[in-house]
Amino acid sequence: MSAEPTGERLAELRQKFAAIDADGDGFITEREFGEHFPGLPAEAVGSLNQDADADGDGRLSFEEFVRIVAQA
């Protein structure tokens, strides 16, 4: 999928984002990824965060999350 998701798909992504964003602050941290996906190796979490974190603040915003999921 290369286009920006809309409608139902965007709502689905918001739900998935919220499920990972444990503290509800609007960002996903490496810790939250690790807690949500405990079987995922730390290297994979770090790599995903590094690749997806466009602004380099150490966490993923919803927009960054959508961008990385849309590439998959």
MIRO-890441 format. One record per residue: residue in three letters; x, y, z of N, C-alpha, C, O, CB in turn. Coordinates in steps of 0.001 Angstrom, whole numbers, plus 524288, in hexadecimal, padded with zeros to 5 digits. Glycine has a CB too. Layout:
BEGIN
    r   n.px   n.py   n.pz  ca.px  ca.py  ca.pz   c.px   c.py   c.pz   o.px   o.py   o.pz  cb.px  cb.py  cb.pz
  ala      X      Y      Z      X      Y      Z      X      Y      Z      X      Y      Z      X      Y      Z
...
END
This chain:
BEGIN
    r   n.px   n.py   n.pz  ca.px  ca.py  ca.pz   c.px   c.py   c.pz   o.px   o.py   o.pz  cb.px  cb.py  cb.pz
  met  80358  7FB69  80000  80000  80000  80000  80382  804D2  80000  8069B  80585  8039C  7FC34  80001  804CE
  ser  80319  80809  7FC29  8067C  80C93  7FBD6  8039C  811AD  7FCF3  8061C  8158A  7FE59  808F6  80CD1  7F686
  ala  7FE87  811D0  7FC62  7FB7C  81683  7FD66  7FA4D  816F5  8033A  7FA5A  81319  80618  7F662  81679  7FA33
  glu  7F93E  81BB9  804DF  7F7B4  81C94  80A4A  7F28F  819CF  80B5B  7EED9  81A58  80858  7F73B  82279  80B7E
  pro  7F24D  816D4  80FA6  7ED63  81427  810DB  7E926  81812  8125C  7EA44  81C32  81491  7EE32  8102C  8154C
  thr  7E45A  816BE  81128  7DFF2  81A1C  81274  7DB8D  816DC  814BD  7DBAB  8120E  81492  7DE0A  81D22  80D9C
  gly  7D7C0  81980  816D5  7D2FC  81703  818AA  7D3C0  81294  81C7D  7D629  81333  8209A  7D012  81512  81434
  glu  7D1A6  80E17  81B0E  7D19D  8098C  81E7D  7D727  807C7  81FEB  7D82C  80668  8246A  7CEAA  80515  81BE7
  arg  7DAB4  807D0  81C22  7E01C  80629  81D20  7E2BC  809D2  82107  7E596  80805  82474  7E343  805FF  817FC
  leu  7E1D5  80EE0  82092  7E412  812A7  8242B  7E1EF  811CF  829B1  7E4DA  81238  82D7E  7E2EF  8183F  8224F
  ala  7DCF7  810A8  82A26  7DA98  80F91  82F3D  7DCF9  80AA9  831A1  7DDF7  80A75  83654  7D49F  80EF2  82EB8
  glu  7DDE1  806BD  82E64  7E057  801E3  83034  7E5E4  802F6  8322D  7E77B  800E2  83635  7E075  7FDC4  82BC1
  leu  7E8C9  8062A  82F5E  7EE19  80781  83102  7EE12  80A9D  83615  7F17D  809E8  83963  7F0E1  80A9C  82CB9
  arg  7EA39  80E0F  836B4  7E9CB  81101  83BA5  7E8F4  80D56  84041  7EB39  80E1C  8446C  7E545  814FC  83B5B
  gln  7E5B1  80954  83F83  7E4BD  80588  843B0  7E9AC  80283  844F8  7EAE2  801AA  8498C  7E060  801BF  84224
  lys  7EC84  800E4  840FF  7F15D  7FDF7  841D9  7F568  80162  84493  7F816  7FF9E  84827  7F38E  7FBEA  83CA0
  phe  7F5D4  8063F  842E0  7F978  809E7  84551  7F81C  80A94  84B19  7FB8B  80A54  84E74  7F95D  80F40  84278
  ala  7F321  80B6C  84C3B  7F164  80C36  8519D  7F277  8076C  85501  7F3AA  807F2  859A1  7EB95  80D82  851B8
  ala  7F20A  802C3  852B9  7F312  7FDF7  855AE  7F8CF  7FD98  85740  7FA0A  7FB7F  85B66  7F185  7F927  85277
  ile  7FC54  7FF9B  853FD  801E8  7FF76  8552D  80370  803FF  858BB  806DE  80366  85C0C  8051F  7FF9D  8501F
  asp  800F5  8087C  85816  80212  80D37  85B26  7FFC0  80C9B  8609E  7FB9F  80EC2  861D2  7FFD2  81232  85866
  ala  80280  809A1  863E4  8007A  8081D  8690D  7FF18  80CBE  86C89  7FB34  80C89  86F59  8046C  804C3  86BCE
  asp  80230  810E3  86C68  80116  81548  86FE3  7FD87  81967  86D71  7FC29  81D41  86FF9  80621  817CD  87189
  gly  7FC09  81898  86889  7F853  81C10  865FE  7FA48  8218E  864EF  7F72B  8252F  8646A  7F39F  81C64  8692D
  asp  7FF76  82235  8649A  80192  82773  863C4  801E8  82908  85E06  803B1  82D52  85CC8  806E0  827CF  8662A
  gly  8002F  8258B  85A7F  8004D  826CF  854F4  8055B  82558  8523C  80633  826C5  84DB8  7FF5C  82C73  85441
  phe  808BA  8227F  854F9  80DA9  820C4  852C8  80EB6  81B2A  85470  80CFC  81978  85898  81227  8245E  8547F
  ile  8118F  81848  85127  8132C  812F9  8527D  81910  8130E  8535C  81C07  814CF  85001  8119C  80EF3  84E17
  thr  81AB6  81127  857DE  82044  810E5  8592B  8224C  80B5A  8584A  81F3F  807B8  85785  82136  8129F  85EE6
  glu  82771  80ABE  85867  829B7  80588  857F3  827B7  80202  85C55  826B8  7FD63  85B74  82FBB  805D3  85812
  arg  82720  80420  860FD  82536  80113  8656C  81FB5  7FF0A  86455  81E8B  7FA80  8656B  82541  80466  86A75
  glu  81C57  8025A  86234  81701  800BE  86101  816EE  7FC93  85CBB  813E4  7F8DC  85D05  813BD  80579  85F55
  phe  81A4C  7FD2E  858BB  81AB7  7F914  854C1  81C45  7F3F1  8574D  819EC  7EFE1  85640  81EB8  7FA9B  8507E
  gly  8203D  7F421  85AA8  82222  7EF70  85D4A  81E0C  7ECE2  860B0  81DAE  7E818  860E0  826CC  7F0B6  86087
  glu  81AF7  7F007  86362  816D6  7EDE4  866B5  81268  7EB93  86374  81022  7E799  864EC  814B5  7F220  86A56
  his  81131  7EE07  85F15  80CE2  7EC30  85BCB  80E6B  7E769  85891  80B2D  7E40A  85775  80B0F  7F08E  8582D
  phe  8135E  7E72B  85715  8156D  7E2CE  853FA  81A01  7E053  856EA  81E80  7E0F8  85554  8172F  7E4B1  84E69
  pro  818EE  7DD81  85B27  81D2D  7DB80  85E73  820C9  7D7A1  85BB4  82543  7D705  85D5A  81AE8  7D8EF  8632E
  gly  81F0A  7D506  857A1  82254  7D147  854DF  825E1  7D3C3  850D3  82938  7D120  84E96  81EFE  7CD48  8524A
  leu  82533  7D8CE  84FDB  8284B  7DB87  84BF0  82DA7  7DCD3  84E38  82DFA  7DF34  85262  82578  7E08E  84A0F
  pro  831E3  7DB48  84B89  83720  7DC6D  84D94  837FA  7E250  84E2C  835F5  7E569  84B1A  83B55  7DA19  849F5
  ala  83AF5  7E3CA  8521D  83C0E  7E953  85321  83E77  7EBFB  84E65  83D6A  7F08F  84D5F  83FB0  7E9E5  857D3
  glu  841B5  7E920  84B7F  84428  7EB61  846D9  84010  7ECD9  842C9  8408B  7F0DE  84031  8481C  7E78C  8447D
  ala  83C18  7E9A4  8423C  837ED  7EABA  83E79  834D0  7EF86  8401E  83374  7F2CA  83CDC  83448  7E5FA  83DED
  val  833B0  7EFF1  84524  830CC  7F479  8471C  833FF  7F96A  84638  831EF  7FD5B  84463  82F7A  7F3D0  84D01
  gly  838FF  7F936  84782  83C67  7FDBB  846BF  83CD7  7FF42  8410D  83CC1  803E4  83FC2  841C3  7FCA1  848E9
  ser  83D4E  7FB6E  83DA8  83DB8  7FC6D  8380C  838AE  7FEC6  835EF  838D1  8027E  832E3  83F06  7F75F  8351C
  leu  83449  7FCA5  83784  82F3E  7FEB5  835D3  82EA8  8045C  8378F  82D0F  807B8  83484  82ABD  7FB60  837FF
  asn  82FF3  8055E  83C70  82F76  80AAB  83E82  83313  80E60  83B90  8318B  812C0  83A46  830B5  80AC6  84468
  gln  837D9  80CA6  83A80  83B93  80FFD  837B9  839BC  8111A  8322E  83A1C  8158A  8305C  840FD  80D70  8379B
  asp  837BE  80D21  82F77  835F0  80DC5  82A17  830FB  81113  829BD  83052  81415  8260B  834FA  80877  827A6
  ala  82D90  81089  82D7F  82878  8131B  82D42  82866  8187D  82FC0  8250D  81BB1  82E77  82476  80FC1  82FD8
  asp  82C04  8198A  83344  82C12  81E70  83644  82E41  822E2  832EF  832D9  8243D  83360  82F59  81DD0  83B56
  ala  82AFA  82521  82FA0  82CA3  8291B  82BD6  82EEA  82DFF  82E65  83291  83050  82C4B  82810  82AA4  82871
  asp  82CD4  82F97  832DF  82EBD  83469  83549  83301  83371  8395A  83515  83725  83B9D  82A3F  8374B  837CC
  gly  83450  82E7D  83A4A  838A8  82D2C  83DC4  837CC  82E58  84381  83B8E  82F14  8466A  83D53  82FF4  83C0C
  asp  832DD  82E89  84530  831D8  82FBE  84AB1  831AB  82AE8  84E35  8309D  82B58  852E1  82CC1  832A6  84B26
  gly  832B4  8264F  84BF8  832E5  8218B  84F27  82DA6  81EF8  85012  82D3A  81B67  85345  83545  822BF  85445
  arg  829B8  820B1  84D5B  82484  81E6B  84DE6  8219B  81F22  848C6  82314  8225B  84586  82175  820F4  85285
  leu  81D73  81C15  84817  81A6C  81C62  84348  8154B  81F3C  8442F  81255  81DF7  847C1  81963  816EC  8411E
  ser  81451  8230F  840EE  80F35  825A1  840EC  80B83  82243  83DAA  80D36  81E90  83B1B  80F8F  82B62  83EB1
  phe  8068F  82383  83DC2  802D0  8209B  83A92  80437  8211A  834CB  803E2  81D46  831E6  7FD30  82295  83B8D
  glu  805C1  825B6  8331A  8071F  8268D  82D9D  80BC1  82329  82C03  80BC0  820EC  827C1  8085E  82C52  82CA2
  glu  80FB2  822C3  82F60  81439  81F71  82E3B  8129B  819B7  82E18  8146F  816BB  82ACC  81894  82049  83254
  phe  80F30  81833  831AB  80D35  812D7  831D9  80A55  8118B  82CC8  80B3B  80D68  82A81  8098E  81211  8369A
  val  806ED  814FC  82B03  803FE  8141B  82633  807BC  813AF  82198  80718  8104E  81E3C  7FFFF  8188A  82547
  arg  80B98  81711  82171  80F56  816F5  81D14  8123C  811C2  81CD5  812EC  80FA2  81893  81347  81B75  81D98
  ile  813F1  80FAA  8213F  816E5  80ACF  8213E  81346  80620  82016  814DF  80278  81D68  819B2  80A11  8268D
  val  80E89  80639  82209  80ADA  801EE  8210B  80928  80200  81B4A  80873  7FDDD  818F0  805FA  8025D  824B8
  ala  80884  80687  81913  806DF  806EE  81393  80B0A  804DB  80FE0  809D1  80337  80B86  8059B  80C9B  81231
  gln  80FF0  804EC  81190  81433  802E3  80E57  81470  7FD05  80E5B  8169B  7FAA8  80AC6  81951  80506  81029
  ala  81237  7FA9F  8125C  8127B  7F4EB  812EB  80EE6  7F220  80F25  80EAE  7ED53  80F22  81121  7F357  8186F
END
